[in-house]
Amino acid sequence: MAGNRVICHCKNVDYITIRKAMIQGARTLDEIKAMTGAATGCGKCAEEIEKILASVCGCKNVSLEEVVFAVKNGADTVDKVGEITGAGTDCERCKALVQNVIDLKR
């Protein structure tokens, strides 16, 4: 787990703010920019934001791609996604994001 640290120093956007934007449906750097303002200053944080976007569960090292794949192949609850990928089965902090992936199927 990355903890709450500032990711975008120009706009003072922290890790939790980026994760909350993901829970609200942000899946691309442009969507993160629009929702948080991150990476709209110098842009040095863009690569780190891309890494955050690619990950759903840091405890089990589960990617967004793995969760989306599980959902598209029938996992329609957070528990089912957890059974397939492991996401949400440890500290459970990623469960809201997993639910959003289920809801949006992306």
DSSP file (Angstrom, degrees, kcal/mol; ACC not computed):
  #  RESIDUE AA STRUCTURE BP1 BP2  ACC     N-H-->O    O-->H-N    N-H-->O    O-->H-N    TCO  KAPPA ALPHA  PHI   PSI    X-CA   Y-CA   Z-CA
    1    1 A M              0   0    0      0, 0.0    56,-0.0     0, 0.0     0, 0.0   0.000 360.0 360.0 360.0 134.4    0.0    0.0    0.0
    2    2 A A        -     0   0    0      1,-0.2    13,-0.1     3,-0.0     0, 0.0   0.634 360.0-146.0 -78.9 -14.5    1.4    3.3   -1.0
    3    3 A G        -     0   0    0      1,-0.1     2,-0.9    12,-0.1    -1,-0.2  -0.182  42.4 -53.2  72.0-175.7    0.0    5.3    1.9
    4    4 A N  S    S+     0   0    0     11,-0.1     2,-0.3    10,-0.1    -1,-0.1  -0.810  77.3 147.3-103.7  97.8   -1.1    8.9    1.5
    5    5 A R        -     0   0    0     -2,-0.9    10,-2.1     8,-0.0     2,-0.3  -0.915  55.5 -93.6-125.9 154.1    1.8   10.8   -0.1
    6    6 A V  E     +A   14   0A   0     -2,-0.3     8,-0.3     8,-0.2     3,-0.2  -0.501  39.1 174.8 -68.4 128.6    1.8   13.7   -2.5
    7    7 A I  E    S+     0   0A   0      6,-2.7     2,-0.7     1,-0.3     7,-0.2   0.807  73.4  41.2 -99.6 -47.0    2.0   12.5   -6.1
    8    8 A C  E  >> -A   13   0A   0      5,-2.3     5,-2.0     1,-0.2     4,-0.7  -0.896  63.4-178.5-107.9 105.8    1.6   15.8   -7.9
    9    9 A H  T  45S+     0   0    0     -2,-0.7    -1,-0.2     3,-0.2     5,-0.0   0.825  78.7  60.1 -74.9 -31.4    3.6   18.5   -6.1
   10   10 A C  T  45S+     0   0    0      1,-0.2    -1,-0.2     3,-0.1    28,-0.1   0.899 122.4  22.9 -62.3 -40.2    2.6   21.3   -8.5
   11   11 A K  T  45S-     0   0    0      2,-0.1    -1,-0.2    -3,-0.0    -2,-0.2   0.332 105.2-122.0-109.7   4.2   -1.1   20.8   -7.7
   12   12 A N  T  <5 +     0   0    0     -4,-0.7     2,-0.5     1,-0.2    -3,-0.2   0.918  52.5 161.6  54.4  50.4   -0.7   19.2   -4.3
   13   13 A V  E   < -A    8   0A   0     -5,-2.0    -6,-2.7    24,-0.1    -5,-2.3  -0.892  22.2-154.7-104.4 126.0   -2.6   16.0   -5.3
   14   14 A D  E  >  -A    6   0A   0     -2,-0.5     4,-1.7    -8,-0.3    -8,-0.2  -0.444  29.2-100.8 -99.2 172.2   -2.1   13.0   -3.1
   15   15 A Y  H  > S+     0   0    0    -10,-2.1     4,-2.6     1,-0.2     5,-0.2   0.892 119.4  52.9 -56.0 -46.6   -2.3    9.3   -3.6
   16   16 A I  H  > S+     0   0    0      1,-0.2     4,-2.7     2,-0.2    -1,-0.2   0.874 105.8  54.1 -63.8 -37.1   -5.7    9.0   -1.9
   17   17 A T  H  > S+     0   0    0      2,-0.2     4,-1.8     1,-0.2    -1,-0.2   0.903 110.0  47.5 -62.7 -40.5   -7.2   11.7   -4.1
   18   18 A I  H  X S+     0   0    0     -4,-1.7     4,-1.9     2,-0.2    -2,-0.2   0.921 112.2  49.1 -66.3 -43.8   -6.1    9.8   -7.2
   19   19 A R  H  X S+     0   0    0     -4,-2.6     4,-2.3     1,-0.2    -2,-0.2   0.892 109.3  52.9 -63.2 -39.0   -7.5    6.5   -5.9
   20   20 A K  H  X S+     0   0    0     -4,-2.7     4,-1.4     1,-0.2    -1,-0.2   0.888 107.3  52.0 -63.1 -38.4  -10.8    8.3   -5.1
   21   21 A A  H  <>S+     0   0    0     -4,-1.8     5,-2.6     1,-0.2    -1,-0.2   0.887 108.5  51.1 -64.0 -37.9  -11.0    9.6   -8.6
   22   22 A M  H ><5S+     0   0    0     -4,-1.9     3,-1.6     3,-0.2    -2,-0.2   0.902 106.7  53.5 -64.1 -40.6  -10.4    6.0   -9.8
   23   23 A I  H 3<5S+     0   0    0     -4,-2.3    -1,-0.2     1,-0.3    -2,-0.2   0.807 106.2  54.1 -63.5 -28.6  -13.3    4.9   -7.6
   24   24 A Q  T 3<5S-     0   0    0     -4,-1.4    -1,-0.3    -5,-0.2    -2,-0.2   0.443 135.3 -87.8 -85.0  -0.6  -15.4    7.5   -9.3
   25   25 A G  T < 5S+     0   0    0     -3,-1.6    -3,-0.2     1,-0.3     2,-0.2   0.384  74.8 147.5 116.2  -3.6  -14.5    6.0  -12.7
   26   26 A A      < +     0   0    0     -5,-2.6    -1,-0.3     1,-0.2     3,-0.1  -0.479   5.8 158.0 -66.1 129.0  -11.3    7.6  -13.8
   27   27 A R        +     0   0    0     -2,-0.2     2,-0.3     1,-0.0    -1,-0.2   0.432  53.9  55.5-129.1  -7.3   -9.2    5.1  -15.8
   28   28 A T  S  > S-     0   0    0      1,-0.1     4,-2.2    -6,-0.0     5,-0.2  -0.846  83.1-113.4-126.7 163.2   -6.9    7.3  -17.9
   29   29 A L  H  > S+     0   0    0     -2,-0.3     4,-2.8     1,-0.2     5,-0.2   0.898 118.4  54.2 -60.5 -40.7   -4.4   10.0  -17.2
   30   30 A D  H  > S+     0   0    0      1,-0.2     4,-2.3     2,-0.2    -1,-0.2   0.885 108.1  49.1 -62.3 -38.0   -6.7   12.5  -19.0
   31   31 A E  H  > S+     0   0    0      2,-0.2     4,-2.2     1,-0.2    -1,-0.2   0.894 111.3  49.4 -68.3 -38.9   -9.6   11.6  -16.7
   32   32 A I  H  X>S+     0   0    0     -4,-2.2     4,-2.7     2,-0.2     5,-0.7   0.923 110.7  51.2 -63.4 -43.9   -7.3   11.9  -13.6
   33   33 A K  H  X5S+     0   0    0     -4,-2.8     4,-1.9     1,-0.2    -2,-0.2   0.936 112.4  45.8 -56.6 -47.9   -6.2   15.3  -14.9
   34   34 A A  H  <5S+     0   0    0     -4,-2.3    -1,-0.2     1,-0.2    -2,-0.2   0.873 119.2  40.2 -65.4 -38.0   -9.8   16.5  -15.3
   35   35 A M  H  <5S+     0   0    0     -4,-2.2    -1,-0.2    -5,-0.1    -2,-0.2   0.795 134.1  14.9 -83.7 -29.1  -11.0   15.2  -12.0
   36   36 A T  H  <5S-     0   0    0     -4,-2.7    -3,-0.2    -5,-0.2    -2,-0.2   0.640  87.4-123.9-121.4 -21.0   -8.0   16.1   -9.8
   37   37 A G    ><< +     0   0    0     -4,-1.9     3,-1.4    -5,-0.7    -4,-0.2   0.303  60.5 147.1  85.9  -9.4   -5.8   18.6  -11.6
   38   38 A A  T 3   +     0   0    0     -6,-0.5    -1,-0.3     1,-0.2    -2,-0.2  -0.273  63.6  17.4 -60.2 145.9   -2.8   16.3  -11.2
   39   39 A A  T 3  S+     0   0    0     -3,-0.1    -1,-0.2     1,-0.1    -6,-0.1   0.629  94.4 106.6  67.2  16.7   -0.2   16.3  -14.0
   40   40 A T  S <  S+     0   0    0     -3,-1.4    -2,-0.1    -7,-0.1    -1,-0.1   0.431  74.4  52.7-102.2  -0.8   -1.5   19.6  -15.3
   41   41 A G  S    S-     0   0    0     -4,-0.2    -3,-0.0     0, 0.0    -4,-0.0   0.614 133.1 -19.9 -94.0-108.7    1.5   21.6  -14.1
   42   42 A C  S    S-     0   0    0      1,-0.1    -2,-0.0     0, 0.0     0, 0.0   0.744  79.5-135.8 -77.4 -23.8    4.9   20.4  -15.0
   43   43 A G    >   +     0   0    0      1,-0.0     3,-1.5     3,-0.0     4,-0.3   0.469  65.1 127.4  84.7   1.4    3.7   16.8  -15.8
   44   44 A K  T 3  S+     0   0    0      1,-0.3     3,-0.4     2,-0.1     4,-0.3   0.744  70.5  56.5 -64.0 -21.6    6.6   15.1  -14.0
   45   45 A C  T 3> S+     0   0    0      1,-0.2     4,-2.4     2,-0.1    -1,-0.3   0.524  77.9  95.8 -87.1  -5.8    4.1   13.0  -12.0
   46   46 A A  H <> S+     0   0    0     -3,-1.5     4,-2.3     1,-0.2    -1,-0.2   0.873  82.6  50.9 -56.2 -42.4    2.3   11.5  -15.1
   47   47 A E  H  > S+     0   0    0     -3,-0.4     4,-1.7    -4,-0.3    -1,-0.2   0.913 111.1  47.9 -64.0 -42.0    4.4    8.3  -15.1
   48   48 A E  H  > S+     0   0    0     -4,-0.3     4,-2.0     1,-0.2    -1,-0.2   0.885 110.4  52.2 -66.3 -37.6    3.7    7.7  -11.5
   49   49 A I  H  X S+     0   0    0     -4,-2.4     4,-2.7     1,-0.2    -2,-0.2   0.905 105.9  54.8 -63.9 -40.6    0.0    8.3  -12.0
   50   50 A E  H  X S+     0   0    0     -4,-2.3     4,-1.5     1,-0.2    -1,-0.2   0.889 107.4  50.4 -59.0 -39.2    0.0    5.8  -14.9
   51   51 A K  H  X S+     0   0    0     -4,-1.7     4,-0.6     2,-0.2    -1,-0.2   0.906 110.3  49.1 -65.6 -41.5    1.4    3.2  -12.5
   52   52 A I  H >< S+     0   0    0     -4,-2.0     3,-1.2     1,-0.2    -2,-0.2   0.920 109.4  52.8 -63.2 -43.1   -1.3    4.0   -9.9
   53   53 A L  H 3< S+     0   0    0     -4,-2.7    -1,-0.2     1,-0.2    -2,-0.2   0.818 105.2  55.7 -61.2 -31.5   -4.0    3.7  -12.6
   54   54 A A  H 3< S+     0   0    0     -4,-1.5    10,-2.7    -5,-0.2    11,-0.5   0.641 100.6  71.8 -77.0 -14.5   -2.6    0.2  -13.6
   55   55 A S  E <<  +B   63   0B   0     -3,-1.2     8,-0.2    -4,-0.6     3,-0.1  -0.848  41.6 167.6-111.4 137.9   -3.0   -1.2  -10.1
   56   56 A V  E    S+     0   0B   0      6,-2.7     2,-0.5    -2,-0.4     7,-0.2   0.760  78.1  28.4-104.9 -48.3   -6.1   -2.1   -8.2
   57   57 A C  E  >> -B   62   0B   0      5,-2.0     5,-2.4     1,-0.1     4,-0.5  -0.927  53.2-179.5-125.5 108.6   -4.7   -4.1   -5.2
   58   58 A G  T  45S+     0   0    0     -2,-0.5    -1,-0.1     3,-0.2     3,-0.1   0.817  83.2  60.9 -73.3 -30.9   -1.3   -3.3   -3.9
   59   59 A C  T  45S+     0   0    0      1,-0.2    -1,-0.2     2,-0.1    28,-0.1   0.905 121.2  23.6 -62.5 -41.8   -1.5   -6.0   -1.2
   60   60 A K  T  45S-     0   0    0      2,-0.1    -1,-0.2    26,-0.0    -2,-0.2   0.326 106.5-120.5-106.8   4.8   -1.9   -8.8   -3.7
   61   61 A N  T  <5 +     0   0    0     -4,-0.5     2,-0.5     1,-0.2    -3,-0.2   0.940  52.4 165.7  54.3  53.1   -0.3   -7.0   -6.7
   62   62 A V  E   < -B   57   0B   0     -5,-2.4    -6,-2.7    24,-0.1    -5,-2.0  -0.881  25.6-141.8-105.4 127.8   -3.4   -7.2   -8.8
   63   63 A S  E  >  -B   55   0B   0     -2,-0.5     4,-1.8    -8,-0.2    -8,-0.3  -0.401  21.2-117.8 -85.1 161.5   -3.6   -5.0  -11.9
   64   64 A L  H  > S+     0   0    0    -10,-2.7     4,-2.9     1,-0.2     5,-0.3   0.893 116.9  58.7 -60.4 -40.5   -6.7   -3.2  -13.3
   65   65 A E  H  > S+     0   0    0    -11,-0.5     4,-2.3     1,-0.2    -1,-0.2   0.898 104.6  49.4 -57.5 -42.8   -6.3   -5.3  -16.4
   66   66 A E  H  > S+     0   0    0      2,-0.2     4,-2.2     1,-0.2    -1,-0.2   0.901 112.6  47.1 -64.7 -41.2   -6.7   -8.5  -14.3
   67   67 A V  H  X S+     0   0    0     -4,-1.8     4,-2.5     2,-0.2    -2,-0.2   0.928 112.4  48.8 -68.1 -44.7   -9.8   -7.2  -12.5
   68   68 A V  H  X S+     0   0    0     -4,-2.9     4,-2.8     1,-0.2    -2,-0.2   0.911 111.0  51.6 -60.7 -41.9  -11.4   -6.1  -15.7
   69   69 A F  H  X S+     0   0    0     -4,-2.3     4,-1.1    -5,-0.3    -1,-0.2   0.924 110.0  48.8 -60.2 -45.4  -10.7   -9.4  -17.3
   70   70 A A  H  <>S+     0   0    0     -4,-2.2     5,-2.5     1,-0.2     3,-0.3   0.910 113.2  47.5 -61.6 -42.4  -12.3  -11.2  -14.4
   71   71 A V  H ><5S+     0   0    0     -4,-2.5     3,-1.8     1,-0.2    -2,-0.2   0.925 110.1  51.2 -65.8 -44.9  -15.4   -9.0  -14.6
   72   72 A K  H 3<5S+     0   0    0     -4,-2.8    -1,-0.2     1,-0.3    -2,-0.2   0.705 108.4  55.1 -66.9 -17.4  -15.7   -9.5  -18.3
   73   73 A N  T 3<5S-     0   0    0     -4,-1.1    -1,-0.3    -3,-0.3    -2,-0.2   0.088 134.5 -78.7-104.5  22.4  -15.5  -13.2  -17.8
   74   74 A G  T < 5S+     0   0    0     -3,-1.8     2,-0.9     1,-0.3    -3,-0.2   0.288  81.8 137.0 110.6 -10.5  -18.4  -13.3  -15.3
   75   75 A A      < +     0   0    0     -5,-2.5    -1,-0.3     1,-0.2    -2,-0.1  -0.595  20.7 167.0 -71.8 108.6  -17.2  -12.2  -11.9
   76   76 A D        +     0   0    0     -2,-0.9     2,-0.3    -3,-0.1    -1,-0.2   0.273  52.0  53.5-113.5  10.7  -20.1  -10.0  -10.9
   77   77 A T  S  > S-     0   0    0      1,-0.1     4,-2.3    25,-0.0     5,-0.2  -0.958  83.2-115.9-137.4 159.5  -19.4   -9.4   -7.2
   78   78 A V  H  > S+     0   0    0     -2,-0.3     4,-2.4     1,-0.2     5,-0.1   0.899 117.4  53.5 -59.8 -40.4  -16.4   -8.1   -5.3
   79   79 A D  H  > S+     0   0    0      2,-0.2     4,-2.3     1,-0.2    -1,-0.2   0.897 108.0  49.3 -63.1 -40.4  -16.1  -11.5   -3.6
   80   80 A K  H  > S+     0   0    0      2,-0.2     4,-1.8     1,-0.2    -1,-0.2   0.907 110.8  49.6 -66.3 -40.7  -16.0  -13.3   -7.0
   81   81 A V  H  X>S+     0   0    0     -4,-2.3     4,-3.2     1,-0.2     5,-0.6   0.911 110.9  51.6 -61.9 -40.9  -13.3  -11.0   -8.2
   82   82 A G  H  X5S+     0   0    0     -4,-2.4     4,-1.6     1,-0.2    -2,-0.2   0.886 106.6  52.6 -62.1 -40.5  -11.4  -11.7   -5.0
   83   83 A E  H  <5S+     0   0    0     -4,-2.3    -1,-0.2     1,-0.2    -2,-0.2   0.884 117.9  37.7 -62.0 -38.3  -11.7  -15.4   -5.5
   84   84 A I  H  <5S+     0   0    0     -4,-1.8    -2,-0.2    -5,-0.1    -1,-0.2   0.902 135.9  15.4 -81.0 -43.5  -10.3  -15.1   -9.0
   85   85 A T  H  <5S-     0   0    0     -4,-3.2    -3,-0.2    -5,-0.2    -2,-0.2   0.700  90.5-122.4-108.1 -24.0   -7.6  -12.4   -8.5
   86   86 A G    ><< +     0   0    0     -4,-1.6     3,-1.7    -5,-0.6     4,-0.2   0.224  60.7 145.8  93.7 -13.7   -7.1  -12.0   -4.8
   87   87 A A  T 3   +     0   0    0     -6,-0.4    -1,-0.3     1,-0.3    -2,-0.2  -0.344  68.7  12.6 -60.7 132.4   -8.0   -8.3   -4.9
   88   88 A G  T 3  S+     0   0    0     -3,-0.1    -1,-0.3    -7,-0.1    -6,-0.1   0.553  97.5 104.5  82.1   8.2   -9.8   -7.2   -1.8
   89   89 A T  S <  S+     0   0    0     -3,-1.7    -2,-0.1    -7,-0.1    -1,-0.0   0.483  79.8  39.4-101.9  -2.3   -9.0  -10.3    0.2
   90   90 A D  S    S-     0   0    0     -4,-0.2    -3,-0.1     0, 0.0    -4,-0.0   0.660 135.1  -5.7-108.6 -92.1   -6.3   -8.8    2.4
   91   91 A C  S    S-     0   0    0      1,-0.1    -2,-0.0     0, 0.0     0, 0.0   0.682  82.1-140.9 -83.2 -16.6   -6.7   -5.3    3.8
   92   92 A E    >   +     0   0    0      1,-0.1     3,-1.3     3,-0.0     4,-0.3   0.494  62.6 126.3  73.2   7.4   -9.9   -4.7    1.7
   93   93 A R  T 3  S+     0   0    0      1,-0.3     3,-0.4     2,-0.1     4,-0.3   0.758  70.3  54.7 -66.8 -22.9   -9.1   -1.1    0.9
   94   94 A C  T 3> S+     0   0    0      1,-0.2     4,-2.6     2,-0.1     3,-0.3   0.458  77.3  98.2 -90.3   0.0   -9.5   -1.8   -2.8
   95   95 A K  H <> S+     0   0    0     -3,-1.3     4,-2.5     1,-0.2    -1,-0.2   0.858  80.6  53.2 -58.8 -37.5  -13.0   -3.2   -2.6
   96   96 A A  H  > S+     0   0    0     -3,-0.4     4,-1.9    -4,-0.3    -1,-0.2   0.895 111.0  46.9 -65.2 -38.6  -14.7    0.1   -3.6
   97   97 A L  H  > S+     0   0    0     -3,-0.3     4,-2.3    -4,-0.3    -2,-0.2   0.909 110.8  51.6 -68.6 -41.7  -12.5    0.3   -6.7
   98   98 A V  H  X S+     0   0    0     -4,-2.6     4,-2.2     1,-0.2    -2,-0.2   0.921 109.5  50.8 -59.7 -43.2  -13.3   -3.3   -7.5
   99   99 A Q  H  X S+     0   0    0     -4,-2.5     4,-2.7     1,-0.2    -1,-0.2   0.893 108.6  51.8 -61.9 -39.2  -17.0   -2.6   -7.2
  100  100 A N  H  X S+     0   0    0     -4,-1.9     4,-2.8     2,-0.2     5,-0.3   0.896 107.6  51.9 -64.6 -39.6  -16.6    0.4   -9.5
  101  101 A V  H  X>S+     0   0    0     -4,-2.3     4,-2.5     2,-0.2     5,-0.7   0.918 111.1  48.4 -61.8 -42.3  -14.9   -1.8  -12.1
  102  102 A I  H  <5S+     0   0    0     -4,-2.2    -2,-0.2     2,-0.2    -1,-0.2   0.939 113.0  47.6 -60.7 -47.1  -17.8   -4.2  -11.8
  103  103 A D  H  <5S+     0   0    0     -4,-2.7    -2,-0.2     1,-0.2    -1,-0.2   0.903 124.6  30.2 -62.4 -43.0  -20.3   -1.4  -12.2
  104  104 A L  H  <5S-     0   0    0     -4,-2.8    -1,-0.2    -5,-0.1    -2,-0.2   0.646  94.1-138.3 -91.7 -16.6  -18.6    0.2  -15.2
  105  105 A K  T  <5       0   0    0     -4,-2.5    -3,-0.2    -5,-0.3    -4,-0.1   0.846 360.0 360.0  56.3  36.6  -17.1   -3.1  -16.6
  106  106 A R      <       0   0    0     -5,-0.7    -5,-0.2    -6,-0.3   -38,-0.1   0.265 360.0 360.0-156.8 360.0  -13.9   -1.1  -17.3
